[in-house]
């Protein structure tokens, strides 16, 4: 690993606000923050919100709140400003257009007028012929006159990067050494979409340069895109930053961590009572080890010994049992008074006020509040049974539903709720209702197992109201856990 140069070290995290704040974002943010602070530099937060369909301000706010909860402060960002703003890509579109024009002018990019139908046919042909699936460069050879004619006729276009077909591109990864890519395998990447918004690749490179980022520390899934980024730096005549690609977080089966096999939302772990210092420690262990082999360590300990050359490049397994063990260690370090303070913060007046309206009519004594509210305030594992998840009760009696059917319902509802923003009773109800319309499922057939999955109870206050209180990250995790439970526990008798 080469030593940082004379320039002030600047790193960044650039999440897309298209869903819940991801543990992978916190993992990458942790190492970016550590590297910058270790070298007396700056850590920047940038919001990559060029996906205008899926990006939301609610998701952006959740990202900022979760990184704050994690204790990872940034020096510049959309909330605090800085000398290189704005820090939302949606507010920088003119900058990207100007830079795309520079590439068109110097011949390192070209306009592509191909229709979606042609591109679909090309892809189908390449798949059938088992050749590399990539753009064939048809518009690359258009004459200036032909381009002018199409523009005057109002044809829509994208801007593509012109990548040489011959030779290789070598990427120097600070953690992995030189990595070579055959140029013929690299696609002519779209840089500007037909709607005038940039793709990740152009915006990423332009922003990193203009924000003086010296070290790009990101997940290894971006290694294959790095040749395109190197080409862009060359096309602009800029010096590229140092690249460090971190190993991906993995499930126990070594697959990339995903919400279908593990809750991946930081909100979820905060909601179930994981302490931020335990989460920092855990994510640190995912890629790093202290010289003395300690597993329980604070941020100051990590910062003191931090050296990216000690990073473990083997895909770290996101082991929830290990996280809960660490969390228990930190809880015991709190002592009685510290624990009482954390519990008071966890069961905050604001959270209690969310729950009180749906329980006030159901209480006969105050001591009933805790057991009745446990599934609303907590976020941990629930106890499922076949009777709870599969029994469909109606005026006609009790019917046992097939486990495969209920599993599909729970999985589809979870997928549908992944995109619900904001998370309110009304938006949840609308999304579930739309799903029932699209699938032809009867609403009662859906609501019964959903209620059981999110509460582990046969009867609750109004379902969508309690789901709004429980929170999106926990509800979606419980729906998937209930589906997994049914798959792992086949029903053998009626």
N, C-alpha and C positions, 0 to 999 in steps of 0.2 A: 504494500500500500504506500503510495507516494505521500509525502508530508504536505500539508496545506501550504500554499504559496503565501506571498506577502499580502495579497488582498485580504480584506476583512472577510472572515468566513460568514456566509449567509446560506441558510437552508430554508426549506419551505415544506409545508403540507398543503395539498390542494384538493380537498374533498369535493365531491359532487353532491349537492343537496337534493337527492332524489329518493330518500328513504330514511330509515332510522340511522343514527350515528353508529358506525360499524366498529367492532373491536379491532379489525384490521387497520382502520384509520388511526386509532389510538396507538397501536403497535408501531406503525410507521412514524407517527408524530413523536412518540417517545424517543426514538433513536435520532430523529432530526433535531429535537430539542436538546438532547444530550450532547450531540456532536457540536452544535453551535455554542452551547454554554461552555463546553470543555475548552474550546478555542477562543473564548471571549467574543463570540460573534452574535449574529442576529437570527432569530427564528421567526419566519413569516407565515401567516395564515392567509391563503388565497382561496376564494370560492369559485369553483369551475362550474358555472351554471349556464353554459351555452345550450344545454338540452332544455329548450323552452317548454316542452311538453311535460316533462317529469319533474323539473326543478321547482321547488317551493321555498318560500321564505320561512314557513314553519319548520321545514327540514333544516334549513340553514341555522335557525335559532337553536334547534336541538343539538346540532353539531357543536356550536359555540358553547352551549351550556354543558355538554358532556365533556368537552376538552377542559373546560374550567373545573368541573367536578374532578377530573383526573389530575388536576394540579400541573398542567402543562401550559404555562403562560407564553403568549406570543408577543413579539416586539412591534409588529405591524400587522394590520388586518382590517377587515371591513368595519369593525366596530370601533376601532381606536385610530384608524387612519395611519398615515406615514408618508414618507417622501416619495414613494413609488406607486401611489394609488392611481386610480381606484383599484380596490382589491376584489371586486366581483367582475368576472369576465363579461357578463352581460352589459357592463358599463364601459367596456373597452372595445366594442365592435368596430369603431372607426379606426382604431389603432391596427386591428387585424386586417381590415380592408386595405389600408395604406401599405401594409407590408406584403399582402398578396399581390398588389399592383407592382411592387418592387420586383417580386419574383417573376411575374409575367414579363416585365420590361427587360430583365436580364436573361430571360430564356430558360430559367430553371423550373418554371411551372408553365402550364398551358390550360386553356379552357377546354372542357369536355362537354359536348352537347348531346351525348348519348342518352336515349330515353331509358326509362326503367324497364320497358319491354325488351329492348336490345340487351341490356345488362343481364336480365333474368335468363334470356335465351343463351347468352354467352356462358353464364355460370352452369346452366344445365348441360350444355355441350361439353364443357371442361370436366364436369363430374362424370359424364358418360364416357369420356375418353380417358378418364383417370389422370388428367394432367393438372398442373398447378392452377388453382382457382384464383385468378387475378385479372385485372383489366388488361386488355390486349393493346392499348395505346393507339386505338383507331383515330382519335382526334389529335394525336400528337403531331401528325404530318399535315394538318390543315394549313393551307396557305393563309397569309394575312388577309387576302381578299375574301376567302371563304369564311373566315372568322368574322370579318366585318359584315358580310352579307347576313350571316345568322344572327348577329347582334341587332342589326337594323330590322330584321324580321321578328324580333321579340322572342327568339328561342331562349329557353332557360339553360343555364349551364352551371357546372361546378368547376372549381379550380383544382387541378391535380399536380402533384409533384412529379417532375420529370426525373426518373431515376435511370442511371445508365444500366444497360443490359449486361455489359461485359465486366469481368473482374470481380473483386471482392471488396467488401467494406469491413474494416476491422474496428471493433469497439473495445476500448480499454476500460474494463470494469475494475474498480479499485479493490474489490473483494475476490474477483474470479480471474483476473488477468485478461489477456487479449482474447476476444471472441470474434471469429471470422464468419461472415455471411456472404453467400454467393449472391451477387447483385441480381441475377436472373430470377431469383426466388422472391425478390422484394417487390411488392405491388406499387403501382403509381397511386400513392395515397391521395384521397380527397383532402384538400386543405380548407377550402371554403365551400359550404353547401349552397344549394340553389336559393335558400332563404336569406343568404347574406351573412349567416353565422359561421364562425370557424369550427373546424373539428378540433378535437383534443390536441392533435399533433401540432398544428400551426400555433394555436393559442398558447400551448405549453412552452414551446421554444421561444416565442416572442416575449412572453411574460417573464420567463426565467432570465432572459438576457436583459430586458429593461429593468427588472428588479434586482439585477446584479447577483443572481444566485450563483454561488461558487461550487456547491456540492448538491447534486440531485440524489437523494436517498429515498428509494421507493421500492415497491415489491418486485420480485423477480418476474412476474407476469409481463412486465414492460420491457424485458430484455429484447424480445423480438421486434419491438417498435424502435429501439434505440438507433439502428442504422438510418432510419428515416429522419430521426432527430439530428444525427450527425450530418447527414446530407443537407438539412435545412441550415444548420449553423454554417456550413461551408458556402451554401448559396447566398447567405446574407453577408458573408465575410466576417463572421464573428468567431471568437474563441469559445469552444464548447466547455461547459462545466465538467467537473469530475463526476463520474457515475458510480453509484454504489447500489447494487440490487440485493435487497434483503430476501431471505427465504420466506416462502408463503407459510402462513399458519395452516395446519392440517387437522383433519379429523383423525380419529383413531385408526381408520382404514387407509390413511395416507392421502385421501382425497382432499382437495382444497376445501377449507372450512366454508360451510354454507348454512343458511338458515334452515334448510331441510334436514340437517343432521345435528345441528348445534345452535342454540340461540346465539346470534351474532351482534345483537343490539346492545350498545353500552347502556341504554335506558333500562333494558331488562336486568342487567347485573346490578345497577344502582337500585332498581325497584325491589330486588330480592334481598337487599341488605349487604351486598359486597362493599367493603370499605375501599375508598379510592387508593389508599396507600397499598392495600393488598393487590388491587388490580395492577397498579404500576409495577410492583414487585413481580407479579406473575408474568406480565408482558415482557418485563426485562429478562426473566428466565427463559422466555421463548427463544431468544436468540443470543443470550449472553451469559457468561458465568464469571463470578468474581475469582480473582487469583487464589483466594483461600478456600474456595469451594462452598462458601455459605449459600444457603438457599433463601434465607430470610434477611432482607437488606432494604434499607431506605434509599431514597433518591440521592442524598448526599454521599452514601457509600458507593452507589453506582457511578455517580459523577466523578468521584475521586479516582477510581480505577479505570474509567471508561477508555476503551481503545477498540475501534472498529475491527482491528486485525484479530481480536479475540472472538469475533462473531462466529457462531456455529452455523454453517451453511446448510446443514441437514434440515429438512423440513420439520419445524417444531410442532409437536402434537398439542392441540388445545385441549388439555385434560381438565374437565370441570371438577373432578374429584380433587385434583391437585390445587386448583383455585380455592375450593372450599376449605381444604386443609390449611392453606396459607391464610385465608380469611379468619379461620379460627385462631391461628397463632396471633394475628393482629388484634383480634377481639380480646384475647387474654392479656395482651400487653397494655390494654387500655386501663385495667384496674376497675374496681367498682364504680368510682365516680365518673371516670371517663366513659364507661359503658352506659351509665345512666344518661350522660349527656348525649351520646350518640343515639340511644333509643328515643330520647325526647325529640331529637332532630328528625329521626326516621318517621316516627308517628307525629308529625308536625300538626299544629292546629289547622293548617290549610287542608291537609289530607283528611283529618277527622271531620272537617266541615263538608268535604265531598261525600263522605259516607253517611253522615248523620241523617240527611233527608230521606234516604231509602230505608233506614232502619227505625226511625223514630216511631212509626206506627206499629212496629212489630215487637217492641220491647215491653216486657212486664216488669223487669228488674234491671238495674244497671249492670249487674254481673253477667247478664246475657250478652252484653255488647261485644266483648272480646271474642267469644266463640262464633257469634253471628257475623262478625266483621273480618274474621281471620282470612278468608279467601279474597276479600276485597282489598285489604291493606297489605297482605303479604304477596309474594310472587313465586314462592318455591313450589316444589313438586306436590301434586295432589294425588290422592288415592283413588284409582279408577277400578270399577268392576264391570263385568258384562251386563249385569242388571241395570247399572247406571247408564251405560252408553248405548245399549242395544234395545232396551225395553221401550216400546212406543205405546204409550197409554192414551186411550181415547174413550169415547162413550161406548164404543163397541167392545171394549175390554183391553187386554194387553196383547200386543203382537211383538214377536222377536224379529228385529231387523237383521239382515245379513251383515256380518262384520265388514265384508268387502265394500258394501254399499255405504255404510257409515264412515268407513275409512276414507273413501273417495269424497264424501260430503265434507268431512273435517278438513281434508287437504285442500279442496277447492275453495272453501270459505277462507282458510288461512291465506291462500294465494290472492284471493280477491281483496282481503283486508290489508295486504301488504302496501297497497297504493292509496289507502284512504287517508286524506288530509283535508281539513283538520280532523282530529279524532273526537267526534262527538256522537251522542246517541242518534241524532238525525242522520249523520253521514254514514254511520255503521248500518243503520236500518235500510237506508237507500241502497247501499252496496249489496247487502244480502238479498234485498228484494229484487234487484236487477239480476243477480245470479240465479235466483229461483225462476225468473222469467225466461232467462236464456236457456236454462237446463230443463225446464218443465217440472222441476221438483216442487212438491207441495211445501208451503212454508212451514207447516207444523212438523213435517218430516225432517226439516233442516234444523229448526230451532231447538228441538228436544235434545239431540246430541251436542249441539253447540253449547247449550246451557250446561249440560253435564260436563263438557270438556273444560269450560272456563271456570266452573264453580265446584265441581264434584258434588253437586247437590241436585235433588230432584226438583225442588221448589226454591225460587229466589224472588227478590223484587224484580220489576220489569227488566228483561234481559239486556236490552240495548243501553239502559241506564247503568246497569252494573258493569257492562263492558267498558263504557266510557270512564268509569271510576277506576277499574282495574288497570287500564292503560293498554295501548296498542301492542307494545312489545311483549307484554306478559300474556295477553289474550292470544296472540298469534303463536307464541311458544307453547302455550297450553293446548291449543288446537292440534298442533303437530305432535306434541307428546302423547296426547290421547290417541291419535291415529297410529303412532308407533307402538303404543301399548296394545292396541287391538291386533296389530300385525304380529307382535311378539307373544301374544297370549291367545291362541285359537280357542274358540268356545267348543267344548267337546260334548255338551249335553244341553237339552232344552229345559 
